[in-house]
């Protein structure tokens, strides 16, 4: 008797949902395993039948004949001694042999052992009994779907998996191959040049539309269409020789603009294993996938640009390339332009250091265009880099390049150091440093002045304000100074190496110019040694005039900064400048006057307490003489410097008096400014400059003759008085081969008209003229040897 009872409804209610789900799963698993077992058995059975059918059957008659022939051969070979047997025994053996069917039966037959031989059985019937080989259909594989549950129970759902017809596919492939062979056998149509040009324009227009469609799709939804970047980047491998060059250039520029737009304002770092294992929201996962795809595509794009530049540098073309070597140069130039744009536009993003390593060596490239592109990009990067990270990376690579090439690089490579923002950041504080910091209340002040609820609100408010200040705050001043110090150390190490090891290098002017700019930031410990090196360079005589001016400017920048504490008299630098002033003229050296004006500003205006009156008078006289034979902009700058000298140093008006002061005679040819007796001369050059053709020079000359007053009718206007000499020199430059300011045009006087006859007063001359005009002209051949013939006859 079955004691198992059907569970009551209340018991079913108490049964947990998990238990019911487990029961359902077990039941479904058993059904699936039973169906699987059944399918395996059916499969084995079909395989057995297929093997039995594939075996080749043998006809029974032939097998018997074969058996009898083999038996006779064995009897002949063995030759049993039957002669020794009696006839009765032999007959008995034959009867037994006929009954022993297992000895005479053909083992290859499928008949049972004790089957009686049917009468009139023919060979055809035996063949009919053999099972025929049927064309079996391939086994259909089933796909199990989710089951359906109804009142009767669970109904399993299955669908047959579609089977591809292999034979049909092979026939289709064969047909395609035949069509392709027929198509290849047909000759290509010969196009005229106009048709080829039209076909090329059509292809190019199609590629442009495709590039525009992909780019607009990416820019509209970067998160969803990041995979289209790969499709657009694949067009960099365009293989159509007619449009390959233009398409690759367009794709390079398009990708560069896309990356500039969609790249975030932060650096993307790779995820750790723990971060990958944690579950995140859909939005976060989507953002991660976008960032990962963006970084990978950006990396592949940079690798393509790098490979393009390298192939062009090595003059190497791939076998599968469809672009000529001449066209490859234009492709490489576009690649360099894209790299330069990314260097300037994305200094915060990934792989920026890799771009720096690519761009810096190209600054020293043999191609002038590529070199200028890279130099300008680095200058822009230096000017816009406020923090200093990118500048430090570039300076490190440039220093390594100069050292690795054994100082054999272009001067422009070192001149980019002049555009570093270190001086501006050091001198000009940022707005967040100047602004007063937010002061929060202490705990005692809160306890004294606020209630409990007010203290609670105040605490939450101050916490929010601190978070806002942290979010808005930029890099701290200490961090900036640390980066700038490290950058300057590398710059000065590069400069000092060149001063020590490569004094005859073409890099020396750039080094001296850089020292003049950053000399006030050099450590005091190096001042003595550096001044000795600079003076030895000047005394050697191997420098050009411009290089010697940079040496002087560097020395006085050193002494005007931290060098004030040093007890050093730079008299030798004053003497050198005074001696070489007359090397300047209105020709090629006119541009060097800008550096001279900078030197004079540092030597006199910023060191007024260390300069004697005799030295100032000597320079004032020589500068006035120099103003006579230079271009107008140089004359304006020199006269502006003379004005500063007359207002800075007392008793400069001695040179405006004809009477000599003290003993001695002025010696203009003497090279020592302290001993040339400049107080015994006068500034007679100002009277000549008053009649100068340039109006601004006239104004300055008249102003100095009046004693450079700050008020009155002879005083200068604010536009001229408040501008420094170097700025006036640039403002009135004549580089465009035009007068600055332009000279007013003069209307030409009307010439008096007179008749032709009235011009000749002599009557005889008029008569001869009338005869000549009225007579007919007869052209005769000229005989140039007539006088020789006459002299020989006489």
C-alpha positions in Angstrom: 0.0 0.0 0.0 1.3 3.4 -1.0 1.6 5.5 2.2 2.8 8.6 0.5 0.1 11.2 0.6 -0.6 14.2 -1.6 0.6 17.4 0.1 -2.2 19.6 1.3 -2.7 23.1 0.0 -1.4 24.6 3.3 1.7 22.6 3.1 2.3 23.8 -0.5 1.9 27.4 0.7 4.6 26.8 3.3 7.0 25.4 0.7 9.5 28.0 -0.2 9.7 29.4 -3.7 13.4 28.3 -4.0 12.5 24.7 -3.3 9.8 24.7 -6.0 12.2 26.3 -8.4 14.8 23.6 -7.6 12.2 20.8 -8.1 11.3 22.3 -11.5 14.9 22.5 -12.5 15.6 18.9 -11.5 12.6 17.7 -13.5 13.7 19.6 -16.6 17.2 18.3 -16.2 16.0 14.7 -16.0 13.9 15.2 -19.1 16.8 16.7 -21.0 19.2 14.0 -19.9 16.7 11.2 -20.9 16.2 12.9 -24.3 20.0 13.2 -24.7 20.5 9.5 -23.8 17.8 8.5 -26.3 19.5 10.6 -29.0 22.9 8.9 -28.3 21.4 5.5 -28.6 19.7 6.3 -31.9 22.9 7.8 -33.2 24.8 4.6 -32.4 22.2 2.4 -34.0 22.3 4.5 -37.2 26.1 4.3 -37.3 25.9 0.5 -36.9 23.4 0.2 -39.8 25.5 2.5 -41.9 28.7 0.4 -41.3 26.8 -2.9 -42.2 25.5 -1.4 -45.4 28.9 -0.1 -46.5 30.4 -3.6 -46.5 30.5 -5.3 -49.9 28.5 -8.6 -50.1 30.0 -11.7 -51.8 27.9 -14.1 -53.9 27.5 -17.5 -52.2 28.4 -19.6 -55.3 31.7 -17.9 -55.8 32.6 -18.3 -52.1 31.8 -22.0 -52.3 33.8 -22.5 -55.4 36.6 -20.6 -53.9 36.4 -22.8 -50.8 36.5 -26.0 -52.8 39.4 -24.9 -54.9 41.4 -24.0 -51.8 40.5 -27.3 -50.2 41.7 -29.2 -53.3 45.0 -27.3 -53.2 45.5 -28.2 -49.6 44.7 -31.8 -50.3 47.2 -31.9 -53.1 49.8 -30.2 -50.9 49.2 -32.3 -47.8 48.5 -35.5 -49.7 46.7 -37.4 -46.9 47.4 -41.1 -46.9 43.8 -42.1 -47.9 45.1 -45.2 -49.7 45.8 -46.7 -46.3 42.0 -46.4 -45.3 39.3 -49.0 -46.0 36.4 -48.2 -48.2 33.9 -48.5 -45.3 35.8 -46.0 -43.2 36.1 -43.6 -46.1 32.3 -43.7 -46.8 31.6 -43.1 -43.1 33.8 -40.0 -43.1 32.0 -38.6 -46.1 28.6 -39.0 -44.5 29.8 -37.3 -41.4 31.3 -34.5 -43.4 28.0 -33.8 -45.1 26.2 -33.6 -41.7 28.9 -31.3 -40.1 27.6 -28.1 -41.6 30.0 -25.9 -39.5 33.0 -27.4 -41.6 31.5 -26.9 -45.1 29.6 -23.7 -44.4 30.9 -20.4 -45.9 31.7 -18.2 -42.9 31.2 -15.0 -45.0 27.5 -15.7 -45.5 24.9 -14.2 -43.2 22.6 -17.3 -43.2 22.0 -19.0 -39.9 23.8 -22.2 -39.2 21.0 -24.8 -39.3 19.0 -23.4 -42.2 17.7 -26.1 -44.6 18.5 -25.6 -48.2 15.5 -24.5 -50.2 14.8 -26.0 -53.5 15.1 -24.0 -56.7 17.0 -21.2 -54.9 18.7 -19.1 -57.5 21.5 -16.5 -57.4 19.1 -13.6 -58.1 17.1 -14.5 -55.0 20.2 -14.5 -52.9 21.1 -11.0 -54.2 17.6 -9.8 -53.4 18.1 -10.9 -49.8 21.0 -8.6 -49.4 19.8 -5.2 -47.8 20.1 -2.3 -50.2 22.1 0.8 -49.4 19.6 3.7 -48.9 20.3 7.4 -49.3 20.0 8.5 -45.7 19.3 12.1 -44.8 21.8 13.8 -42.5 20.9 13.9 -38.8 19.1 17.1 -37.9 20.4 18.8 -34.8 17.9 20.3 -32.4 18.1 23.6 -30.6 16.3 23.5 -27.2 14.2 26.5 -26.3 12.6 27.6 -23.1 9.8 25.1 -22.1 6.1 26.0 -21.9 4.0 25.2 -18.8 0.3 24.5 -19.0 -2.2 22.5 -17.1 -0.8 19.2 -18.3 2.7 20.0 -17.2 5.9 21.3 -18.9 6.1 21.0 -22.7 9.7 21.1 -24.0 10.2 23.3 -27.1 12.8 22.5 -29.8 13.7 23.9 -33.2 15.7 22.2 -35.9 19.1 23.8 -36.6 19.3 24.9 -40.2 21.8 22.8 -42.1 23.7 24.5 -44.9 23.8 22.6 -48.2 27.4 22.1 -48.9 27.0 20.8 -52.4 24.9 23.8 -53.3 27.6 26.1 -51.8 30.3 24.4 -53.8 28.3 24.8 -57.0 27.8 28.5 -56.3 31.5 28.9 -55.6 32.4 27.2 -58.8 30.0 29.4 -60.8 31.5 32.5 -59.2 35.0 31.3 -60.1 33.9 30.7 -63.7 32.3 34.2 -63.8 35.5 35.7 -62.4 37.6 33.9 -65.0 35.3 35.0 -67.7 35.5 38.6 -66.4 39.3 38.5 -66.1 39.6 37.2 -69.7 37.6 40.2 -71.0 40.0 43.1 -71.8 39.6 46.3 -69.7 38.1 49.2 -71.5 40.5 51.9 -72.6 39.6 55.3 -71.1 40.4 58.7 -72.4 42.2 61.2 -70.1 38.9 63.2 -69.6 37.1 60.0 -68.6 39.9 59.0 -66.2 39.8 62.5 -64.6 36.0 62.3 -64.3 36.3 58.8 -62.8 38.9 60.1 -60.3 36.8 63.0 -59.3 33.8 60.7 -58.7 35.9 58.3 -56.5 37.4 61.2 -54.6 33.9 62.7 -54.0 32.7 59.3 -52.7 35.6 59.0 -50.3 35.1 62.6 -49.0 31.4 61.9 -48.4 32.2 58.7 -46.5 34.8 60.5 -44.4 32.4 63.4 -43.6 29.6 60.9 -42.7 31.9 59.0 -40.3 33.3 62.1 -38.7 29.9 63.7 -38.1 28.6 60.5 -36.6 31.5 60.3 -34.2 31.3 64.0 -33.2 27.5 63.8 -32.6 27.7 60.7 -30.3 31.2 59.8 -29.4 30.1 57.3 -26.7 28.0 55.2 -29.1 30.1 55.6 -32.3 33.6 55.1 -31.0 33.9 51.9 -33.2 33.6 54.1 -36.3 37.0 55.6 -35.4 38.5 52.2 -36.4 36.6 52.3 -39.7 37.8 55.8 -40.4 41.4 54.9 -39.4 41.3 52.0 -41.8 41.0 54.5 -44.6 44.6 55.4 -43.9 45.5 52.3 -45.9 43.7 53.4 -49.0 44.9 51.2 -51.9 43.4 53.0 -55.0 46.5 54.6 -56.6 44.4 57.4 -58.2 43.1 58.8 -54.9 45.3 57.2 -52.3 47.4 60.3 -51.5 44.6 62.8 -51.1 42.4 60.3 -49.2 45.1 59.5 -46.7 45.8 63.2 -46.1 42.1 64.0 -45.6 41.8 61.1 -43.1 44.9 62.2 -41.1 43.5 65.7 -40.7 40.0 64.5 -40.0 41.2 62.2 -37.3 43.3 64.9 -35.8 40.4 67.3 -35.5 38.1 64.6 -34.1 40.6 63.7 -31.4 41.0 67.4 -30.5 37.2 67.6 -30.0 36.3 64.3 -28.2 39.4 63.9 -26.0 38.5 64.6 -22.3 40.3 67.2 -20.3 42.0 64.5 -18.1 44.5 61.7 -18.6 43.0 58.2 -18.9 44.7 55.6 -16.8 44.4 51.8 -17.2 42.1 50.0 -14.9 43.6 47.7 -12.2 42.5 44.0 -11.9 40.5 44.8 -8.8 38.6 47.6 -10.6 37.9 45.3 -13.5 36.5 42.6 -11.2 34.1 45.0 -9.3 30.5 45.5 -10.6 29.7 49.0 -11.7 26.7 50.8 -13.1 25.8 50.7 -16.8 26.8 54.3 -17.2 30.2 53.8 -15.6 30.8 50.6 -17.7 29.8 52.5 -20.8 32.2 55.4 -19.9 35.0 52.8 -19.3 34.5 51.2 -22.7 34.5 54.6 -24.4 37.7 55.6 -22.7 39.4 52.3 -23.4 38.4 52.5 -27.1 39.5 56.1 -27.4 42.9 55.4 -25.9 43.5 52.4 -28.2 42.4 54.2 -31.3 44.5 57.3 -30.4 47.5 55.0 -29.9 47.0 53.3 -33.3 46.6 56.7 -35.0 49.9 58.0 -33.5 51.6 54.8 -34.6 50.4 55.3 -38.2 51.7 58.9 -38.2 55.0 57.8 -36.8 55.4 55.0 -39.3 54.6 57.4 -42.2 57.4 59.8 -41.0 59.9 57.0 -40.5 59.2 55.5 -43.9 59.8 58.8 -45.5 63.0 59.5 -43.5 64.4 56.1 -44.5 63.3 56.6 -48.1 61.7 53.2 -47.8 58.5 52.1 -49.6 56.6 48.9 -48.8 56.0 46.4 -51.6 52.2 46.8 -51.3 52.4 50.6 -51.3 50.6 52.5 -54.1 52.2 55.9 -53.4 55.4 57.1 -55.0 58.3 58.3 -53.0 57.8 61.9 -54.3 54.2 61.9 -53.1 55.3 60.3 -49.8 57.0 63.6 -48.8 53.8 65.5 -48.8 52.1 62.7 -46.8 54.9 62.9 -44.2 54.5 66.7 -44.0 50.8 66.3 -43.2 51.7 63.7 -40.6 54.2 66.1 -39.0 51.6 68.9 -39.0 49.1 66.6 -37.3 51.6 65.6 -34.6 52.5 69.3 -34.0 48.8 70.2 -33.6 48.3 67.4 -31.1 51.4 68.4 -29.2 50.0 71.9 -28.7 46.3 71.0 -28.3 46.5 67.9 -26.0 49.4 68.4 -23.6 47.5 66.8 -20.8 46.4 63.6 -22.6 48.0 60.2 -22.9 51.1 59.6 -25.1 52.1 63.3 -25.0 55.7 62.3 -24.1 55.7 60.0 -27.1 54.8 62.9 -29.3 57.6 65.0 -27.8 60.1 62.3 -28.5 58.9 62.3 -32.2 58.8 66.0 -32.7 62.0 67.2 -31.0 64.5 65.3 -33.4 62.5 66.7 -36.3 63.4 70.2 -35.2 66.9 69.4 -36.5 65.6 67.9 -39.8 67.3 68.7 -43.1 63.9 69.8 -44.5 63.5 73.5 -43.6 59.7 73.3 -43.8 59.4 70.4 -41.3 62.0 71.9 -39.0 60.2 75.2 -38.9 56.9 73.4 -38.2 58.3 71.6 -35.2 60.1 74.7 -33.8 56.9 76.8 -34.0 54.9 74.0 -32.3 57.4 73.8 -29.4 57.4 77.6 -29.0 53.6 77.6 -28.8 53.7 74.8 -26.2 56.2 76.8 -24.1 54.1 80.0 -24.3 50.8 78.3 -23.2 52.2 75.9 -20.6 51.4 77.5 -17.2 52.2 74.5 -15.1 55.5 73.4 -16.5 55.0 69.6 -17.0 55.1 69.7 -20.8 58.0 72.2 -20.8 60.0 70.0 -18.6 59.5 67.0 -20.8 60.5 68.9 -24.0 63.6 70.5 -22.3 64.8 67.0 -21.2 64.5 65.6 -24.7 66.2 68.7 -26.3 69.1 68.4 -23.8 69.6 64.7 -24.6 69.4 65.5 -28.4 72.1 68.2 -28.2 74.4 65.9 -26.2 73.7 62.9 -28.3 74.5 64.7 -31.6 77.7 66.1 -30.0 76.4 69.7 -30.2 75.9 69.4 -34.0 72.4 70.8 -34.2 70.7 73.9 -35.6 70.8 77.0 -33.4 67.0 77.2 -33.7 66.8 74.1 -31.5 68.3 76.0 -28.5 66.6 79.3 -29.3 63.3 77.7 -28.3 64.4 78.0 -24.7 64.0 81.7 -24.9 60.2 81.2 -25.1 60.0 79.4 -21.7 57.5 81.0 -19.3 59.7 80.7 -16.3 60.6 84.4 -16.1 57.0 85.6 -16.4 55.7 83.2 -13.8 58.5 84.1 -11.3 58.0 87.8 -11.7 54.2 88.0 -12.1 52.2 86.2 -9.4 49.1 84.4 -10.3 45.7 85.8 -9.3 45.0 83.0 -6.8 48.3 83.8 -5.0 47.4 87.6 -4.8 43.8 87.1 -3.7 43.3 86.9 0.1 42.7 83.4 1.4 39.4 82.5 3.0 39.6 82.6 6.8 37.3 80.2 8.7 36.1 80.7 12.3 37.8 78.8 15.1 36.0 76.5 17.5 36.2 79.1 20.3 34.8 81.8 18.2 31.9 79.6 17.1 31.2 78.6 20.7 31.2 82.2 21.8 29.2 83.8 19.0 26.9 81.1 17.6 24.1 78.9 19.0 24.2 75.1 18.7 22.0 75.1 15.5 24.0 77.9 14.0 27.3 76.1 14.7 25.9 73.0 13.0 24.9 75.0 9.9 28.3 76.9 9.9 30.2 73.6 10.0 28.3 72.2 6.9 28.8 75.5 5.1 32.6 75.7 5.8 32.9 72.0 4.6 31.2 72.9 1.3 33.4 76.0 0.9 36.6 74.0 1.4 35.5 71.5 -1.2 34.8 74.3 -3.7 38.2 75.9 -3.0 39.9 72.6 -3.6 38.0 72.1 -6.9 38.8 75.6 -8.1 42.4 75.8 -6.9 45.1 75.3 -9.5 48.6 73.9 -9.0 50.2 75.3 -5.9 53.0 77.8 -6.1 55.5 75.5 -4.5 54.8 72.8 -7.2 55.3 75.3 -10.0 58.6 76.6 -8.5 59.8 73.0 -8.2 59.1 72.2 -11.8 60.6 75.5 -13.0 63.7 75.0 -11.0 64.2 71.5 -12.4 63.6 72.9 -16.0 66.1 75.7 -15.5 68.7 73.3 -14.1 68.6 71.3 -17.3 68.7 74.5 -19.4 71.8 75.8 -17.6 73.5 72.4 -17.7 73.1 72.4 -21.5 74.4 76.0 -21.8 77.4 75.4 -19.5 78.3 72.2 -21.4 78.4 74.2 -24.7 80.5 77.0 -23.1 82.9 74.5 -21.8 83.3 72.0 -24.7 82.0 73.7 -27.8 83.0 77.4 -27.7 83.4 77.5 -31.5 80.1 75.9 -32.2 77.3 77.8 -34.1 75.2 77.3 -31.0 77.2 79.9 -29.0 75.0 82.9 -30.0 71.9 81.0 -28.8 73.6 80.1 -25.6 74.7 83.7 -24.9 71.2 85.0 -25.7 69.7 82.4 -23.3 72.1 83.3 -20.6 71.2 87.0 -21.0 67.5 86.1 -20.6 67.8 83.7 -17.6 71.0 85.1 -15.9 69.1 86.6 -13.0 67.9 83.1 -12.0 71.4 81.5 -12.0 72.8 80.4 -8.6 75.2 82.9 -7.0 77.9 80.2 -6.7 78.4 80.2 -10.5 78.7 84.0 -10.9 82.5 84.4 -10.6 83.3 81.5 -13.0 80.7 82.6 -15.5 81.9 86.2 -15.6 85.5 84.9 -16.2 84.3 82.7 -19.1 82.3 85.5 -20.7 85.3 87.9 -20.5 87.6 85.3 -21.9 85.2 84.8 -24.8 85.2 88.5 -25.6 89.0 88.9 -25.2 89.6 85.9 -27.5 88.4 87.9 -30.5 86.7 84.9 -32.1 83.2 86.2 -31.5 81.1 88.2 -33.9 79.9 91.7 -32.8 76.4 90.4 -32.0 77.8 87.5 -29.9 80.0 89.9 -27.9 76.9 92.1 -27.2 75.1 89.0 -25.8 78.1 88.3 -23.6 78.0 91.9 -22.2 74.2 91.7 -21.7 74.5 88.3 -19.9 77.2 89.7 -17.6 75.1 92.7 -16.6 72.0 90.7 -16.1 74.0 88.5 -13.7 75.2 91.6 -11.8 71.9 93.3 -11.7 70.0 90.5 -10.0 71.5 88.5 -7.2 75.0 89.8 -8.2 74.4 93.1 -6.3 75.8 91.4 -3.2 79.1 90.7 -5.1 81.9 93.2 -5.0 82.7 93.0 -8.8 83.5 96.0 -11.0 82.6 95.2 -14.6 84.8 98.0 -16.0 86.2 95.7 -18.8 82.7 95.2 -20.2 82.0 99.0 -20.2 85.3 99.5 -22.1 84.5 96.8 -24.7 81.1 98.3 -25.5 82.5 101.9 -25.6 85.3 100.7 -28.0 83.0 98.8 -30.4 80.1 101.3 -30.6 81.4 102.8 -33.9 81.2 99.3 -35.5 77.5 100.0 -35.9 76.1 101.6 -39.1 73.0 101.9 -41.2 73.7 98.7 -43.0 73.5 95.1 -41.8 74.5 95.9 -38.2 71.5 98.3 -37.7 69.5 95.4 -36.1 72.2 95.0 -33.4 71.3 98.4 -32.0 68.3 96.8 -30.2 70.8 94.7 -28.1 73.0 97.8 -27.5 70.0 99.7 -26.2 69.2 96.7 -23.8 72.8 96.7 -22.6 72.8 100.5 -22.0 69.6 100.2 -20.0 71.1 97.6 -17.7 74.5 99.3 -17.5 73.3 102.8 -16.6 69.6 102.9 -15.6 69.7 99.9 -13.3 73.3 100.5 -12.0 73.2 104.3 -11.6 74.9 104.3 -8.2 77.9 102.3 -9.5 78.6 104.5 -12.6 80.9 107.5 -12.5 80.0 110.9 -14.1 83.0 110.7 -16.5 81.8 107.4 -17.8 78.3 108.7 -18.4 79.5 111.8 -20.2 81.8 109.7 -22.5 78.9 107.4 -23.5 76.5 110.4 -24.0 79.0 112.0 -26.4 79.7 108.8 -28.4 76.1 107.9 -28.7 75.2 111.3 -30.0 77.9 110.9 -32.7 76.6 107.4 -33.5 73.1 108.8 -34.1 74.3 110.6 -37.1 75.1 107.6 -39.3 72.4 105.0 -38.5 68.8 104.6 -39.7 66.0 106.8 -38.2 64.6 104.1 -35.8 68.1 103.6 -34.4 68.5 107.4 -34.0 65.2 107.6 -32.1 66.3 104.8 -29.8 69.7 106.3 -29.1 68.3 109.8 -28.5 65.8 108.3 -26.1 68.7 106.6 -24.2 70.5 110.0 -24.1 67.4 111.6 -22.6 67.4 108.9 -19.8 71.1 109.6 -19.2 70.6 113.4 -18.9 67.7 112.9 -16.5 69.4 110.2 -14.4 72.9 111.7 -13.9 73.4 115.3 -12.7 75.6 117.8 -14.5 75.0 116.2 -17.9 74.1 119.7 -19.3 77.9 120.5 -19.3 77.9 119.1 -22.9 75.3 121.7 -23.9 77.8 124.6 -23.1 80.6 125.7 -25.4 83.0 126.4 -22.6 85.3 123.6 -21.4 85.2 122.4 -17.9 88.5 121.5 -16.2 91.8 120.6 -17.8 92.5 118.5 -20.8 91.3 118.1 -24.3 88.6 115.6 -25.5 90.2 112.6 -27.1 87.5 110.8 -29.2 89.9 108.1 -30.4 90.7 106.9 -26.9 89.0 103.6 -25.9 88.8 104.3 -22.2 85.6 106.2 -21.3 87.0 107.3 -17.9 90.1 109.1 -19.4 88.8 110.6 -22.7 88.0 114.1 -21.0 84.4 114.1 -22.4 83.5 117.1 -20.2 85.6 119.4 -22.4 83.4 118.9 -25.5 79.9 119.8 -26.7 77.0 118.0 -28.3 77.2 119.7 -31.6 75.6 116.7 -33.3 72.2 117.8 -31.9 72.2 120.8 -34.3 72.6 118.5 -37.2 70.0 116.1 -36.0 67.5 119.1 -35.7 67.6 119.2 -39.5 67.1 115.4 -39.9 64.5 114.3 -42.5 62.7 112.2 -39.9 60.2 114.3 -37.9 60.6 112.2 -34.7 64.4 112.6 -34.7 63.9 116.4 -35.1 61.6 116.4 -32.0 64.1 114.4 -29.8 67.0 116.6 -30.9 65.2 119.8 -30.1 64.1 118.3 -26.7 67.7 117.4 -25.8 69.1 120.9 -26.8 66.6 122.4 -24.4 68.0 120.2 -21.6 65.5 117.4 -21.7 62.8 119.2 -19.6 59.8 117.3 -18.2 57.5 120.3 -18.5 57.1 123.2 -20.8 57.0 123.8 -24.5 60.1 121.7 -25.2 58.8 118.7 -23.3 58.0 115.5 -25.1 54.5 114.1 -25.6 53.3 111.3 -23.4 53.5 108.9 -26.4 57.2 109.5 -26.7 58.2 110.1 -23.1 56.7 107.0 -21.5 57.9 104.5 -24.0 61.3 102.8 -23.5 64.1 103.1 -26.0 63.8 99.5 -27.2 60.1 99.9 -27.9 60.7 103.1 -29.9 63.4 101.3 -31.9 60.8 98.6 -32.9 58.0 101.1 -33.4 59.8 103.2 -36.0 61.4 100.3 -37.8 61.9 100.5 -41.6 61.9 96.8 -42.4 59.1 97.2 -44.8 61.2 99.7 -46.8 58.7 102.5 -46.0 59.0 105.7 -44.0 57.6 105.5 -40.6 55.6 107.7 -40.1 54.9 108.1 -43.9 56.2 111.3 -45.6 53.4 113.6 -46.8 53.1 113.6 -50.6 54.0 116.9 -52.4 52.0 118.1 -55.4 54.3 118.7 -58.3 54.4 122.3 -59.7 52.8 122.9 -63.1 55.5 123.3 -65.8 55.2 126.3 -68.1 54.2 125.3 -71.7 56.1 127.0 -74.5 55.9 126.7 -78.3 58.6 125.0 -80.2 59.4 128.0 -82.4 59.7 130.4 -79.4 62.4 128.4 -77.8 65.0 129.4 -80.5 65.8 133.1 -80.3 68.4 133.2 -83.0 66.9 134.0 -86.4 69.5 132.2 -88.5 68.9 129.0 -86.5 65.2 129.4 -87.0 65.7 129.7 -90.8 67.8 126.6 -91.0 65.2 124.8 -88.9 62.4 125.8 -91.2 64.4 124.7 -94.3 65.1 121.4 -92.7 61.5 120.8 -91.8 60.2 121.9 -95.2 62.7 120.0 -97.3 62.2 116.5 -98.4 64.4 113.9 -96.8 66.4 111.7 -99.1 67.9 108.5 -97.6 71.4 107.8 -98.9 73.6 104.8 -98.1 76.2 105.7 -95.5 79.8 105.3 -96.4 81.9 105.1 -93.2 85.2 104.7 -95.1 84.8 107.8 -97.2 87.3 109.9 -95.3 89.9 107.2 -95.6 89.5 107.0 -99.4 89.8 110.8 -99.7 93.0 110.8 -97.6 94.5 108.0 -99.7 93.7 109.8 -103.0 95.3 113.1 -101.8 
